[in-house]
Amino acid sequence: MKQLILNDAVLAEIAKVSEVADYLWQREWAERNGGNISVLLTDIFGELPDDLNSYPYQTLAMIGDDTFPRHSAGHIFFVKGTGERIRELRRPDLAGCILRIDDEAKGYHLLWGGGNRCDFAPTSEFISHVEIIMAKRHSGSDDRCVVHTHPLELIVLSHHPDYAHSDKVYTHACWQMLPEVRAFVPRGIGIVPYCMPGSKTMADGTRDKLLQHDVAVWEKHGAVATGSDALTAFDYIDVANKGAKLFLKCLASGFIPEGVSVENMQALKDTFNL
């Protein structure tokens, strides 16, 4: 497969993906092939090859039965490959790829990476990543990256029947544990009720929650966040998980935490214009 030479801006974004992938693996948030990362590269990619037909083309049948959003036509993404392990993104050219969605949003050309294999395919969750990023961009956000991972304490808290069924209650449990959680996850956490992984229901629920919240927690499964790059998206999940971890440690120690008061959290909101 013909390979492109990537510019410095694209290489920098991919390097951030590799850095975050290592963090996820070290935290035990990405067992086997669990978790995914994708990044929109369209505006920094530069000129396209003159002849896209010289690059492998696949239809969406390779990664699922759904369709790309129509307005994603022509956009370029880096994405982890299906079945690839997060830790293998230390070699993004082998475990990930850069692809361009075709002009009709019915398939994609594989432009770079993929272990130089013509049959390399992106994660089956890629369509939902595209939907999320397109919706965020349409809303005026500059977010370009989606990170999905399995943060231990956020998942544990999503099993708790007193917290798993209310965005407000779940968010408060995390916010109250540390001022930084209130400050750096200012829009809170949205809960996507348990549903089949990779389903349209999950994709739509995640998109809707991330238009309102900084982190979407998939009940009993994982978490998703977006950001201007992979590091920013990771930060949202990392900080949210700190709140859940502290809360669960208090419960495990035998007491319900007093927490930062509602008045003090309001003061944080007012002071930092959250």
QUIQUI-V455792 format. One record per pair of residues at least 6 apart in sequence whose C-alpha atoms are under 8 Angstrom apart, sorted by the first residue. I is the first residue (numbers start at 0). J is the second residue. Records with the same first field share a line. If there is no record, write none. Layout:
# QUIQUI-V455792
I = J ; J
This chain:
# QUIQUI-V455792
0 = 54 ; 55 ; 115 ; 116 ; 117
1 = 53 ; 54 ; 110 ; 111
2 = 110 ; 111 ; 112 ; 115
3 = 110 ; 111
5 = 44
6 = 44 ; 45
8 = 43 ; 44
9 = 40 ; 43 ; 44
12 = 38 ; 228 ; 229
13 = 77 ; 91
15 = 228 ; 229 ; 230
16 = 36 ; 88 ; 229 ; 230
17 = 88 ; 89 ; 90 ; 91
18 = 89
19 = 229 ; 230 ; 233
20 = 85 ; 86 ; 88 ; 89
21 = 85 ; 86 ; 88 ; 89
23 = 29 ; 85 ; 148
24 = 30 ; 85 ; 86
26 = 150
27 = 150 ; 151
28 = 34 ; 148 ; 149 ; 150 ; 151
29 = 84 ; 85 ; 148 ; 149
30 = 84
31 = 84 ; 85
32 = 82 ; 83 ; 84 ; 85
33 = 84 ; 85 ; 148 ; 149
34 = 85 ; 146 ; 147 ; 148 ; 149
35 = 78 ; 79 ; 85 ; 122 ; 124 ; 145 ; 146 ; 147 ; 148
36 = 78 ; 79 ; 144 ; 145 ; 146 ; 147 ; 229
37 = 76 ; 77 ; 78 ; 79 ; 125 ; 128 ; 144 ; 145 ; 146
38 = 76 ; 77 ; 78 ; 143 ; 144 ; 145 ; 228 ; 229
39 = 74 ; 75 ; 76 ; 77 ; 132 ; 143 ; 144
40 = 74 ; 75 ; 76 ; 77 ; 143
41 = 74 ; 75 ; 76
44 = 75
51 = 108
54 = 108 ; 109 ; 110
55 = 108 ; 109 ; 110 ; 117 ; 118
56 = 106 ; 107 ; 108 ; 109
57 = 106 ; 107 ; 108 ; 109
58 = 105 ; 106 ; 107
59 = 65 ; 66 ; 105 ; 106 ; 107
61 = 120
62 = 120 ; 121 ; 122 ; 123 ; 125
63 = 123
65 = 126 ; 199
66 = 104 ; 105 ; 126
67 = 104 ; 105 ; 126 ; 129 ; 130
68 = 104 ; 129 ; 130 ; 133
69 = 103 ; 104
70 = 104 ; 133
71 = 100 ; 104 ; 129 ; 133
72 = 100 ; 101 ; 102 ; 103 ; 104
73 = 99 ; 100 ; 101 ; 102 ; 104
74 = 99 ; 100 ; 101
75 = 97 ; 98 ; 99 ; 100
76 = 97 ; 98 ; 99
77 = 95 ; 96 ; 97 ; 98
78 = 95 ; 96 ; 97 ; 121 ; 122 ; 125
79 = 85 ; 88 ; 91 ; 94 ; 95 ; 96 ; 121 ; 122
80 = 94 ; 95 ; 96 ; 113 ; 119 ; 120 ; 121 ; 122
81 = 120 ; 121 ; 122 ; 123
82 = 122
83 = 94 ; 95
84 = 94
87 = 93 ; 94
88 = 94 ; 95
91 = 112
92 = 111 ; 112 ; 113 ; 114
93 = 112 ; 113 ; 114 ; 115
94 = 112 ; 113 ; 114
95 = 112 ; 113 ; 121
96 = 109 ; 110 ; 111 ; 112 ; 113 ; 121
97 = 109 ; 110 ; 111 ; 112
98 = 107 ; 108 ; 109 ; 110 ; 111
99 = 107 ; 108 ; 109 ; 110
100 = 106 ; 107 ; 108
101 = 107 ; 108
109 = 117
113 = 119 ; 120
123 = 197
124 = 197
127 = 197 ; 199 ; 202 ; 203 ; 206
128 = 145 ; 202
130 = 202 ; 206
131 = 145 ; 202 ; 205 ; 206 ; 209
132 = 142 ; 143 ; 144 ; 145 ; 225
134 = 206 ; 210
135 = 141 ; 142 ; 210
136 = 142 ; 143
138 = 210
141 = 226 ; 227
142 = 225 ; 226 ; 227 ; 228
143 = 225 ; 226 ; 227 ; 228
144 = 225 ; 226 ; 227 ; 228 ; 229 ; 232
145 = 223 ; 224 ; 225 ; 226 ; 229 ; 232
146 = 223 ; 224 ; 225 ; 229 ; 232 ; 233
147 = 221 ; 222 ; 223 ; 224
148 = 221 ; 222 ; 223
149 = 220 ; 221 ; 222
150 = 221 ; 222 ; 236 ; 240
151 = 240
152 = 240 ; 241 ; 243 ; 244 ; 247
153 = 216 ; 221 ; 222 ; 239 ; 240 ; 243 ; 244
154 = 216 ; 217 ; 218 ; 219 ; 220 ; 221 ; 222
155 = 219
156 = 162 ; 163 ; 169 ; 243 ; 247
157 = 163 ; 216 ; 217 ; 218 ; 219
158 = 218 ; 219
162 = 168 ; 169 ; 172
163 = 169 ; 190 ; 218
164 = 190 ; 192
165 = 190
166 = 187 ; 188 ; 189 ; 190
167 = 188
169 = 188
170 = 187 ; 188 ; 189
172 = 242 ; 243 ; 246
173 = 180 ; 239 ; 240 ; 241 ; 242 ; 243 ; 245 ; 246
174 = 180 ; 181 ; 187 ; 239 ; 242
175 = 181 ; 242 ; 258 ; 259 ; 260 ; 264
176 = 242 ; 245 ; 246 ; 256 ; 258 ; 259
177 = 242 ; 258 ; 259
178 = 259 ; 264 ; 267
179 = 238
180 = 238 ; 239 ; 241 ; 242
181 = 187 ; 264 ; 267 ; 268
182 = 267 ; 268 ; 271 ; 273
183 = 235 ; 238
184 = 213 ; 214 ; 235 ; 238 ; 239
185 = 213 ; 273
186 = 211 ; 212 ; 213
187 = 212 ; 213 ; 214
188 = 212 ; 213 ; 214 ; 215 ; 216 ; 239
189 = 208 ; 209 ; 211 ; 212 ; 213 ; 214 ; 215 ; 216
190 = 208 ; 215 ; 216 ; 217 ; 218
191 = 201 ; 204 ; 205 ; 208 ; 215 ; 216 ; 217 ; 218
192 = 217 ; 218
193 = 217 ; 218 ; 219 ; 220
194 = 200 ; 201
195 = 201
205 = 215 ; 217 ; 223
208 = 214 ; 215
209 = 215 ; 224 ; 225
213 = 224 ; 225 ; 235
214 = 222 ; 223 ; 224 ; 225 ; 235 ; 236 ; 239
215 = 222 ; 223 ; 224
216 = 222 ; 223
217 = 223
222 = 236
223 = 236
224 = 232 ; 233 ; 235 ; 236
225 = 231 ; 232
226 = 232 ; 233
246 = 256
249 = 255 ; 256
250 = 256
267 = 273
